[in-house]
Amino acid sequence: MVALAGDLGSGKTWFTKGLALGLGVRPDEVVTSPSFALMNAYEGRCTLFHIDVYRLETASDFLNAGLDDFLHGNGVAVMEWADRWPEILPERHLKVRIAILSERSREITLSGSYPEGMEILTDLKREAP
């Protein structure tokens, strides 16, 4: 599970678009923010569940909508605004914080606390230019 955090317009949906391409979602499939639908699913090598909780008021709204099922299902779940209710996030998640530095510049911070997540982050660091 990927927990995205960042201000409005920071690039959470763009990050998800890149992840979708990496997961083999067809390039012609339009990945959009599911602000009103709450969740969009995209098929690739595995299913990508793109969740946006911006419009929800409480963690209870999230649970009542059944969105927690996608955090523990088969596939990759990406949740925008995940920092709103950290208590509902599964233990096994990667955090991606996107900070706006300027109109054309972002700082992306990746973190995780479970062994497989740390391996992913170590591999990413090793492969970075």
Secondary structure, DSSP 4 states (H G I P E B T S, - for coil): -EEEEE-TTSSHHHHHHHHHHHTT--TTS-----TTTSEEEE-SSS-EEEEE-TT--SHHHHHHTTTHHHHSSSSEEEEETGGG-GGGS-SS-EEEEEEEEETTEEEEEEEE-SHHHHHHHHHHHHH--
